[in-house]
């Protein structure tokens, strides 16, 4: 059985994951409007992953006799100044999610909830990968530059990263 405090914290995390899914979907729509097909596919896949992260929490709460409360989701931004600023926002959001996951692990330890602690370890590893991925994309954008002449190359880089991570190779397989 899960404590009410841990249940509430996991439901709050579910809201963060749901917002991330909507945020990335809004970013995908913006990328599509800009003609950035590689970035569009990448953001759509990220949106799906975030939805899956939310569903993991729903399923976990069910297995520990908790109650999942499906959150309302705020409308994410619809426009971005540039691809670079969009990915900077993604990176900042992933850092916020990492901080939240770390808080959940700390709460699980305080509550002596070893089941939740174990469950959250997947998220700890996932967030490390997500931050690394977004930082890597930002590094590539900085190298390429983010002017209008560079957008084609940025889009191709993001497309290659998307294909590699979708194939299960991980970001390390893309250079």
N, C-alpha and C positions, 0 to 999 in steps of 0.2 A: 504494500500500500504506500502511496506517495503522500508526502505532507502537503497541506494546502499552500504553504509558502512556495514549495518547489513546483507544484502544479501551476500556480499563478505565474511564476517566473518562466516556465516553459511555454505557457500560453502567450506571454509577452514576446518571447523569442519567435514564436510562430508568426506574430504580427510583423516582426522585422524581416523574416524570410518571405512572407507574402508581399510586403512592400518591395523587397528586392526583386521579386519576380515581375511585379508590375513596372518597376523602374527600368529593368532591362528590356522589357517588352516595349516600353515607350522609347527607349534608346534605339531599339531595333527599327521601330517605325520611323524615327528621325533619320537613321542611317539609310533606310530604304528610300526615303524621300530625297536624300542627297546622292543616290545612285551608288552607294557603297555596299555592294552585295556581300562581300566577305565579312564586313562588320555587321551587316544585318543578320547573317546566318550565325555569327558568333554570339550576338546579343540574344537572339531567339533561343539558342541552346543554353545560354546562361540563365535566361528566364525559366526555362523548363527545369533546370537543375535546382533553382531556388524553390520552385513549387515542390519538387521532390523533397527538399530539405524540410519544408513545412509539413509535408505528409508523413515524414519519418516521425516528427514530434506527435502528430495526431495518433499514429499507430502505437508509439511508445506509451503515450498516456492511456490508451485503451488497455495495454497489457499490464499496467500497474494500477488498475482500478481508478484512474484519474479521469477527468473530463476535459476534453479538448473544446475550447471556445473559439470558434472560427472568427477571426478579426475583421473589422471593417478596415479598408485600406485607403489611405489618402492618395489623391491623384498625384502622380509624380510629374516632374517637369517634362515639358513636351519639346522644348527647343534648347539647343546647345550652341555655344559660340564657335566651337571647333571640335574636331575629333579628339584632339589632345585634352581639351577641357572636359569633354564627356568622360574620357578614361580617367582623368584626375578625380572626377566625381565618383566613378566606380571604385577606384582605389580607396578613397576616403570612406565610402560606404562599407567596403570589405573590412577596413580597419575598425569601423564602428561595430560590425558584426563580431569580429574577433574579440573585441573588448567585452561584448555581451556574453559570448560563449565562455570566456575566461571567468566572468562573474558567476555564470551558472555552475561551473566546475567548483569554484570557491564555495558557493552555496551548498552544493551537493556534499562537499567535505564537511562543512559546518553542521549540516543536517545528518551526517553519517549515513547518507543515502548512496550506498555503494553501487546500486543498480543504476542510478542516474549518473553517477560518476563514470561508470563503464560506458553507458550509452553516449555520453558527451565526448568521449575520446575520439569517436569518428569525426565529430564536428571540429575538434581541435586540429586534427590532421588535415581535414578538408579546408579549414580557414588558412592554414599555413600555405597550402597549395594555391588557394585563390589569391591570396596577397602576392605570392611569388609570381603567379601568372600575370596579374595586372601590373605589377612593377616591371616585369619583363616587357610587356607591351608598351608601357610608357617609356622605357629605355629605348626601345626601337623607334618610337615616334620622335624622341629627342634626337636620335642619330640621323634619321631620315629628314627631319624637319616637318613642320606641319602646314606649310604653305599650300596653295591650291595645286601647284605642280607636284607636290609630294603625296597627295591624297591617293593616287593610284597605287603607289608603292606601299603606303600604310595599309590600304585595303587588302592588298595581296599578302602582306605579312600576317595580318590578322586572320585572313582566310586560311593560310597555311597552319597557323597555330590552332585554329578551330578544327581543322581536319585531323591534325595530329592528336589533339586531346580527345576528340570524338572517337578516334580509332583506339584509344586506350594507351597510346604511347606516352602520354604525359608531355609536359612542356619541354622536358629535357631533350626530347627527340627532334626539336625544331631549332635549326640554326641558320 
